[in-house]
Every structure is written in C-alpha cells, then in structure tokens.
Amino acid sequence: MATPVEMPRPGITVEECLLVKWRVSKGEPVAAGQVIAEIETDKAGFEVEAPVDGVVLETFFAEGELVPVFTNICVIGQPGEDAGPFRPRRAAPAAEVAPKEAEVSRVQPAPDVAARTAGPEPAGEAAFSPRARRFAGERGFFPQGVRGSGPGGRVLEEDLRRLYFAAPRTSPVARELIASGFVAPAEGSGVNRLVRAADLAEPPLKLAGVREIIARRMRESLATTAQYTLDASADATGLLALRRRLKQAGVDININDLVMFCVVRALVEMPELNAEFIDGRIYRRRSIHLGFACDTPRGLIVPVIKDSQDLTLEELATRAHLLAEQAVSGAIAPDDITGATFTVSNLGSFGIESFTPILNPPQVALLGVNAIQLKPVRRNGAVEFVEHIGLSLTLDHQVIDGALGARFLGRLREKIEGVEALAGPPA
C-alpha cells in the first residue's frame, strides 16, 4: 500500500520548511529510516526519513521550494501503485491575460532609457495621445507610471518629452547589462549624463531559502507588534572581576553567560516580561525558557535553555555552550530551538554600542547586550571613568509600558553590578 511522506513540523511555531535537497529520485528503492530529503526552517536544518520500505513513486516538490508543514512531499509504495490520490493541491495557474490586458502589457519601458516615472499607475499605449504615441514609437520610449496632463490622465507629447530629456540615456554596453538585470543610476557620468557600463551597480540578488523566511518573519514581527527600545548601562566592574577569577580557576564561563544568569534572576523577580502575547491575551509563563541568538553558517539561530530558573551559573553556561556548538554544527534538535519566553542577543563582541533588537513574537521582550565601554561617573565630587556594559531592551508596547520596562532594566542593573555575590563561589 502506498504511503505518503509529509513535510514534518520541527517546532510548534513552524508553518513551512524549505526543501533543500532530495536524497532520492523517483523510481529509486528506499528502506525505512533512510534519509530521503534535507529541509530547513529559518532556525536550523533537518533530515526527513522514509517511514517504510518501498520505491519512491512520486515527488511533489522541487528543491528550493517552500512547503507547508504536514503537506505530502512524496509517496513510497510498490511499483505500479497510483500516487495520484496523495498529490497535494497546488496553487491554480494564473488566468490567461485578456486580449486588452495583453495589448497593454506589451507596452514596457524600453531598455535603452532609464526612465523616471511620474505616477503610481502604469499607462498603456491607448492612454497616449497620437502625438505622444508617435514620439514614444520613434524613440522606443514607453515609460510606466506616467500620469498624463491631458483630459482623463491622457499622456501628451509634452509629458513624454519632459520625462525623456530628464532621464539619462544609456551606452550600448550599458544597455545590454541593464537588460541582464543590472540597475541603472538616476544619473550617468558621461556627456549629457550618458549612463556607461562603469556606472552600473551589480545585478540585484533575490532573497531565497532560509534568508527569505527570516526576512518575512522580521516583517511580520514589526507589522504585528508595537516595538520600542530602552537603552541603559550597568557598571561592569564586578562582572569583569568575576570573569577574570573564573578564567584563572579554569572555569569556562564568559561575559554573556554571566549576563544571561543575571537576566534569569531579574525575570524571576519581574515575571511580567517572561510572557507571550497571543490573540489579544497575555500568557505569563512560570518557567523561564531563555533563548540566545547564535550566529551560525546557516544564519541566525536561537537555541533555548529550558527551565533556566532552576540552573546554577555553571549549569546554565554548560548548557548554553553545548547548544551553541550544536547550532553551529547543524546538529541541534528541533525542541532546542523552540519555546523561548525571553531572548538575549549579544553584539558586544562586535563593538556595537547600541542597537534595536527585533522581537520574536509572541515574546514581549528581548534584551540586546552591547560592548563594555568607559563611562564618566561623578563620585565624591570628582569624575571617574568606569567600565559599563550597554543594555538595549526591546518591548512590545501592547503589553509592556515604558515604566515597567525601565524598572526591569533597573533590576537587571542591580543583578549585574552585584553578580559576584549573586553567582557565589564556583563549584
């Protein structure tokens, strides 16, 4: 009996995966447990295994396609079995263009002129006056988006002349490059602003795969939340002193581990920020599942330290280092990149002094950790320069007001400045 293979759901928030590579082909025999495909989410890569022995009867998606979870990607069965009943529904092909629309669609900007448009709506040839149509035909100049000055928006010869002589013309070599995808500048550098090949930028690159998924998630984050960022700093004297002592003692705990430990302790006291906002409801979580941004060859991945409130400093650091290694190698488990209730993103090692982290909904808060810098501080009537670590806290204003966010930063500052007593002696 034929058995369909679905696109798995590697995480409760994942809705679609990128089909990176097929390891098998149609008609090829497979064994249960054999890897048949490689997939990716915006967080990590995974493998899909064959659930049964048999032959690959059909594959329904090509490499590079985004596939919704729980959608059949192929069928395994015995030779001669029908895979048709398992074929997923695909988007219907676009309707044929009506004759009138087809006629308009042929009026496109000529490749030899980098024309500037004058309005949001494209103008078909029928919208040109006879003299404008002749002017355009003689020069191969049919710009889109022209808002004519004639009755009903009709494009007059004067409208085209103004656009034509305002736009830079292109050299023959530049014209060929533009046709292949290069982008022409607003003005050329040649005589009378002629666009030459040397003026052209590299051809545009299309977002694809995991990068496209990440981009879409970032847009959705900004579109569905009311984000704002509060910046503060904390005296890093104790932080650096503890780090030195731990290093001398041979304990592998870094600055980010210490900051994350302080974040957890602050969240224990202020659980309002350890929450999720879903469908107009606020869900405050008892457990602190701390996510931390990790730069990997596949892009940004956020491993999650589950129940971090129950861990000692050394346990938290050990767990963080293990998850980071797995994320970089691509061996991290799906459960270890989902379920975060609060996230920390550290760009301090890159020398970043301040930035605006973008929330990962449904989380309502995310902490950015910045570089440690000298900051002038007035003490006993004199100014001293003290090392401070920068903190950038992004919040969802739908849930967290500025005063509450400021209080959390104050509490976090206390934890960081008192981290030596907070962490206790190393085990």
Protein Blocks (a to p, Z undefined) as FASTA:
>chain_A
ZZddddddebjkbcbdcdfbacbdehiacdehiafbdcddfkbccddddfbgcddfbdcb
dehiacdehiafbdcddehiafklmpccdddddddddfklmmmmmmccdfkbccddfbfb
dcdfklpcfklmmmmmmnopacehiacfbehhiacfklmmmmmmmpccddfklmmmmmno
pacdfbdcbehhiacfklpccdddddehjllmmmmmmmmmmmmpccddddddddfklmmm
mmmmmmmnopacdfklmmmmmmmmmmmmmmmlmccdeehiacddfbacdddddddfkbpc
ddddehkllpcfklmmmmmmmmmmmmmnopacfklmghiabdcddfklnopabdcddddd
fbfbdcdddddddddddeehiacddddddddddddfklmcfklmmmmmmmmmmmmmmmmm
mnopaZZ
